[in-house]
Amino acid sequence: MITDSVVNFMGQRKVAFILSIFLIIGSIVSFGTKGLVLGLDFTGGTQIEVGYQESANLIDIRAQLTKAGFEAPVVVHFGSERDVLIRMQGKPESGLSDAVLQALQTNQPNVVLRRVDFVGPQVGEELREDGGLGMLVALLVVMMYIAIRFQYKFSLGAVVALAHDVIITLGFFSVTGLEFDLTVLAAVLAVIGYSLNDTIVVSDRIRENLRLLRISNIETVINKSLTQTLGRTLVTSLTTLLVLVSLFLFGGELIHNFAIALIVGVFIGTYSSIYVASNMLLTLGLQREDLMPSEKEDAEINELP
């Protein structure tokens, strides 16, 4: 702590910098060695929907398919507990769906084939490229907005923080080997929005305090601003995490990875808005003069009643 109960966040900025570098390097190394376990949305494959007359046991279904020689089948509930979605490599015209149904009917003769969909590798490649392009465009638009709304140093800090969040979230999926599909990509884009919102709130308070407080030390101003927004940040993060944990526990396997990506993103986004974006402002040499209103703005403010 420092005077007036202001938390000395920036006193730990070197430790935070080392931690961030370690996590980013670890993520990049994992990308280069393991890569991401891409789902059928990106690699192409078959989705088979089957129906049971009673609640289906996913563990037993997985065991049946593995015993029948199918490699790494993804089995999840789809809708009710009697509807099951099976995803695996292979084309439906090669007799894959018939072979799957035959394997399931050995223990449950009443299993019904509902639907078979095939995602081609070309479609998967387009989705992968469009998803990556979407993230780049999002970062570019964010950079332009914050540069106009605040100042270019805030813009650079926000973009570095967002890139930091995306790399570490993707690195988590690479290290753990969790499947990366379109729902996870949507979660990563949501993480960008969440982290950006928190960063803008902090940036707005820093700008306000730089103009109002008679404190020459920029580090002290940033610490005070972060302390003032800490309550709001913690409440927002905790309420968001309550919803995400509920989704993870009760939302079904179909959105497990989506919920995991958002949970990781909320933790990383909260951390980066405090220790990455703000740290970048000090690194870039933010000064009070960077945010002081122009003479015209000053005159307009003085004319107000």
C-alpha positions as CSV (number, residue, x, y, z in Angstrom):
1,M,0.0,0.0,0.0
2,I,0.9,3.6,-0.4
3,T,-0.6,6.7,1.2
4,D,-4.3,7.3,1.3
5,S,-5.0,3.6,0.9
6,V,-4.0,3.5,-2.7
7,V,-2.8,0.1,-3.8
8,N,0.7,0.2,-5.3
9,F,-0.1,-1.9,-8.4
10,M,2.7,-0.4,-10.5
11,G,5.2,-1.4,-7.7
12,Q,4.9,-4.9,-9.0
13,R,5.0,-4.1,-12.7
14,K,8.4,-5.7,-13.3
15,V,7.1,-9.0,-11.7
16,A,4.0,-8.8,-13.9
17,F,6.1,-8.1,-17.0
18,I,8.2,-11.2,-16.4
19,L,5.1,-13.3,-15.8
20,S,3.5,-12.1,-19.0
21,I,6.6,-12.7,-21.0
22,F,6.8,-16.2,-19.6
23,L,3.2,-17.0,-20.4
24,I,3.5,-15.6,-24.0
25,I,6.7,-17.5,-24.7
26,G,5.2,-20.6,-23.3
27,S,2.1,-20.2,-25.5
28,I,4.2,-19.6,-28.6
29,V,6.5,-22.6,-28.0
30,S,3.4,-24.7,-27.5
31,F,1.9,-23.4,-30.8
32,G,5.2,-24.4,-32.6
33,T,5.4,-27.8,-31.0
34,K,1.9,-29.0,-30.4
35,G,-0.3,-26.6,-32.2
36,L,-4.1,-26.4,-31.6
37,V,-6.4,-29.4,-31.7
38,L,-8.7,-28.2,-34.3
39,G,-12.3,-29.3,-34.3
40,L,-14.3,-30.5,-37.3
41,D,-15.4,-27.0,-38.0
42,F,-11.8,-26.3,-39.2
43,T,-10.5,-29.7,-40.3
44,G,-13.6,-31.2,-41.9
45,G,-15.4,-34.4,-40.9
46,T,-18.8,-35.9,-40.2
47,Q,-21.4,-35.0,-37.6
48,I,-23.9,-37.8,-36.9
49,E,-27.0,-37.1,-34.8
50,V,-28.7,-40.2,-33.2
51,G,-31.7,-40.6,-30.9
52,Y,-32.3,-42.9,-28.0
53,Q,-35.6,-43.8,-26.4
54,E,-34.2,-43.1,-22.9
55,S,-31.3,-41.1,-21.4
56,A,-28.0,-41.9,-23.2
57,N,-24.8,-42.5,-21.3
58,L,-22.1,-40.7,-23.2
59,I,-19.2,-42.6,-21.5
60,D,-20.7,-45.9,-22.7
61,I,-21.3,-44.6,-26.2
62,R,-17.7,-43.4,-26.4
63,A,-16.4,-46.8,-25.2
64,Q,-18.6,-48.6,-27.8
65,L,-17.3,-46.4,-30.7
66,T,-13.6,-46.8,-29.5
67,K,-14.0,-50.5,-29.2
68,A,-15.5,-50.6,-32.8
69,G,-12.3,-49.0,-34.1
70,F,-13.3,-45.3,-34.4
71,E,-10.5,-43.0,-33.4
72,A,-11.1,-40.1,-31.0
73,P,-14.9,-39.8,-31.4
74,V,-16.4,-36.6,-29.9
75,V,-19.7,-37.5,-28.2
76,V,-22.0,-34.9,-26.6
77,H,-25.6,-34.3,-25.8
78,F,-27.4,-32.3,-28.4
79,G,-30.7,-30.8,-27.0
80,S,-32.2,-33.4,-24.6
81,E,-30.3,-36.2,-22.9
82,R,-31.8,-38.6,-25.4
83,D,-30.2,-36.8,-28.4
84,V,-26.5,-37.4,-29.0
85,L,-24.2,-35.7,-31.5
86,I,-21.2,-37.7,-32.6
87,R,-18.3,-36.0,-34.5
88,M,-15.4,-37.7,-36.1
89,Q,-13.2,-37.8,-39.2
90,G,-14.4,-39.3,-42.4
91,K,-17.0,-38.8,-45.1
92,P,-20.6,-40.1,-44.8
93,E,-20.6,-41.6,-48.3
94,S,-17.9,-44.0,-47.2
95,G,-20.4,-45.8,-45.0
96,L,-19.2,-44.1,-41.8
97,S,-22.7,-43.3,-40.5
98,D,-23.9,-46.9,-41.1
99,A,-20.9,-48.3,-39.3
100,V,-21.5,-46.0,-36.3
101,L,-25.1,-46.9,-36.1
102,Q,-24.3,-50.6,-36.3
103,A,-21.8,-50.2,-33.5
104,L,-24.3,-48.4,-31.3
105,Q,-27.1,-50.9,-32.0
106,T,-25.1,-53.8,-30.5
107,N,-26.2,-52.7,-27.0
108,Q,-29.1,-50.4,-27.9
109,P,-31.2,-51.8,-30.8
110,N,-33.6,-48.9,-30.7
111,V,-31.0,-46.2,-31.6
112,V,-32.3,-44.1,-34.5
113,L,-30.1,-42.2,-37.0
114,R,-31.5,-38.6,-37.1
115,R,-29.1,-36.6,-39.3
116,V,-25.7,-36.8,-41.0
117,D,-23.7,-33.6,-41.9
118,F,-20.4,-33.4,-43.6
119,V,-18.0,-30.4,-43.2
120,G,-15.4,-30.4,-46.1
121,P,-11.8,-29.4,-45.4
122,Q,-12.2,-26.5,-47.8
123,V,-15.0,-25.0,-45.7
124,G,-12.9,-25.6,-42.6
125,E,-9.9,-23.8,-44.2
126,E,-12.2,-20.8,-45.1
127,L,-13.5,-20.7,-41.5
128,R,-10.0,-20.7,-40.1
129,E,-8.9,-17.9,-42.3
130,D,-12.0,-15.8,-41.8
131,G,-11.7,-16.3,-38.0
132,G,-8.1,-15.1,-37.9
133,L,-9.0,-12.2,-40.2
134,G,-11.9,-11.3,-37.8
135,M,-9.6,-11.1,-34.8
136,L,-7.1,-8.9,-36.7
137,V,-9.8,-6.5,-37.9
138,A,-11.2,-6.4,-34.3
139,L,-7.7,-5.4,-33.0
140,L,-7.3,-2.7,-35.7
141,V,-10.7,-1.2,-35.1
142,V,-10.0,-1.1,-31.4
143,M,-6.7,0.6,-31.9
144,M,-8.3,3.3,-34.1
145,Y,-11.2,3.9,-31.6
146,I,-9.0,4.3,-28.6
147,A,-6.5,6.5,-30.5
148,I,-9.4,8.9,-31.3
149,R,-11.2,8.5,-28.0
150,F,-8.1,8.9,-25.8
151,Q,-4.5,9.2,-27.2
152,Y,-2.2,6.9,-29.2
153,K,-0.3,5.7,-26.2
154,F,-3.5,4.4,-24.7
155,S,-4.3,2.8,-28.0
156,L,-0.9,0.9,-28.2
157,G,-1.3,-0.2,-24.6
158,A,-4.9,-1.5,-25.2
159,V,-3.9,-3.4,-28.3
160,V,-0.8,-5.0,-26.6
161,A,-3.1,-6.0,-23.7
162,L,-5.7,-7.6,-26.1
163,A,-3.0,-9.4,-28.1
164,H,-1.6,-10.6,-24.8
165,D,-5.0,-12.0,-23.8
166,V,-5.6,-13.7,-27.1
167,I,-2.2,-15.4,-27.3
168,I,-2.4,-16.7,-23.7
169,T,-6.0,-17.9,-24.1
170,L,-5.0,-19.8,-27.3
171,G,-1.8,-21.0,-25.6
172,F,-4.0,-22.5,-22.8
173,F,-5.9,-24.6,-25.4
174,S,-2.6,-25.6,-27.1
175,V,-1.0,-26.7,-23.8
176,T,-4.1,-28.6,-22.5
177,G,-5.0,-30.1,-25.8
178,L,-8.6,-29.0,-25.6
179,E,-10.5,-29.0,-28.9
180,F,-10.6,-25.6,-30.7
181,D,-13.7,-25.1,-32.7
182,L,-16.0,-22.3,-33.8
183,T,-17.6,-21.9,-30.3
184,V,-14.1,-21.4,-28.8
185,L,-13.3,-18.9,-31.5
186,A,-16.4,-17.0,-30.6
187,A,-15.3,-17.1,-27.0
188,V,-11.9,-15.6,-27.9
189,L,-13.6,-12.7,-29.7
190,A,-15.9,-12.2,-26.6
191,V,-12.7,-12.1,-24.5
192,I,-11.4,-9.2,-26.7
193,G,-14.7,-7.3,-26.0
194,Y,-14.6,-8.0,-22.3
195,S,-10.9,-7.0,-21.8
196,L,-11.4,-3.9,-24.0
197,N,-14.3,-2.8,-21.8
198,D,-12.3,-3.0,-18.7
199,T,-9.3,-1.3,-20.3
200,I,-11.4,1.6,-21.5
201,V,-12.9,2.1,-18.0
202,V,-9.4,2.2,-16.5
203,S,-8.0,4.5,-19.3
204,D,-10.9,6.9,-18.8
205,R,-10.2,7.2,-15.1
206,I,-6.4,7.7,-15.7
207,R,-7.2,10.4,-18.2
208,E,-9.6,12.1,-15.8
209,N,-7.1,12.0,-12.9
210,L,-4.2,13.3,-15.0
211,R,-6.3,16.4,-15.8
212,L,-7.7,16.9,-12.3
213,L,-5.1,15.8,-9.7
214,R,-2.1,18.0,-8.9
215,I,0.3,15.0,-8.8
216,S,3.4,15.1,-10.9
217,N,4.2,11.4,-10.5
218,I,2.4,9.5,-13.3
219,E,2.9,6.2,-11.5
220,T,1.0,7.5,-8.5
221,V,-1.8,8.7,-10.7
222,I,-2.1,5.3,-12.4
223,N,-2.1,3.6,-9.0
224,K,-4.9,5.9,-7.7
225,S,-6.9,5.3,-10.9
226,L,-6.6,1.6,-10.7
227,T,-7.6,1.6,-7.0
228,Q,-10.7,3.7,-7.8
229,T,-11.8,1.2,-10.5
230,L,-10.8,-1.9,-8.6
231,G,-14.2,-2.4,-6.9
232,R,-16.0,-2.2,-10.2
233,T,-13.5,-4.5,-11.9
234,L,-13.8,-7.2,-9.2
235,V,-17.6,-7.1,-9.1
236,T,-17.8,-7.4,-12.9
237,S,-15.3,-10.2,-13.0
238,L,-16.9,-12.2,-10.2
239,T,-20.5,-11.9,-11.5
240,T,-19.3,-12.9,-15.0
241,L,-17.4,-15.9,-13.6
242,L,-20.5,-17.0,-11.7
243,V,-22.4,-17.2,-15.0
244,L,-19.5,-18.9,-16.8
245,V,-19.0,-21.5,-14.1
246,S,-22.8,-22.3,-14.2
247,L,-22.5,-22.7,-18.0
248,F,-19.5,-25.1,-17.5
249,L,-21.3,-27.2,-14.9
250,F,-24.8,-27.3,-16.3
251,G,-24.6,-26.3,-19.9
252,G,-23.6,-29.6,-21.3
253,E,-20.5,-30.9,-23.1
254,L,-21.3,-29.0,-26.3
255,I,-20.3,-25.6,-24.7
256,H,-17.7,-26.8,-22.2
257,N,-14.8,-25.5,-24.2
258,F,-16.7,-22.3,-24.9
259,A,-17.1,-21.7,-21.1
260,I,-13.5,-22.7,-20.4
261,A,-12.2,-20.2,-22.9
262,L,-14.3,-17.4,-21.4
263,I,-13.3,-18.3,-17.8
264,V,-9.6,-18.2,-18.8
265,G,-10.2,-15.0,-20.8
266,V,-11.9,-13.2,-17.8
267,F,-8.9,-14.0,-15.5
268,I,-6.4,-12.9,-18.1
269,G,-8.4,-9.9,-19.2
270,T,-8.8,-8.6,-15.7
271,Y,-5.0,-9.0,-15.1
272,S,-4.0,-7.4,-18.4
273,S,-6.2,-4.3,-17.9
274,I,-4.3,-3.6,-14.6
275,Y,-0.8,-4.8,-15.3
276,V,-0.4,-4.8,-19.1
277,A,-2.3,-1.8,-20.5
278,S,-1.3,0.5,-17.6
279,N,2.3,-0.8,-17.6
280,M,2.5,0.1,-21.3
281,L,1.6,3.7,-20.5
282,L,4.6,4.0,-18.2
283,T,6.8,2.3,-20.7
284,L,5.7,4.7,-23.5
285,G,6.4,7.6,-21.3
286,L,2.8,9.0,-20.8
287,Q,2.9,12.6,-19.6
288,R,0.2,14.9,-18.2
289,E,0.7,17.2,-21.2
290,D,-0.4,14.4,-23.5
291,L,-3.9,14.6,-22.2
292,M,-4.3,18.3,-21.3
293,P,-7.1,20.0,-23.2
294,S,-6.2,22.4,-26.0
295,E,-6.6,26.2,-25.5
296,K,-9.9,26.1,-27.4
297,E,-11.3,23.3,-25.2
298,D,-10.1,25.2,-22.1
299,A,-11.9,28.4,-23.2
300,E,-15.1,26.4,-23.8
301,I,-14.9,24.8,-20.3
302,N,-14.4,28.2,-18.6
303,E,-17.4,29.6,-20.4
304,L,-19.7,27.0,-19.0
305,P,-22.0,28.2,-16.2
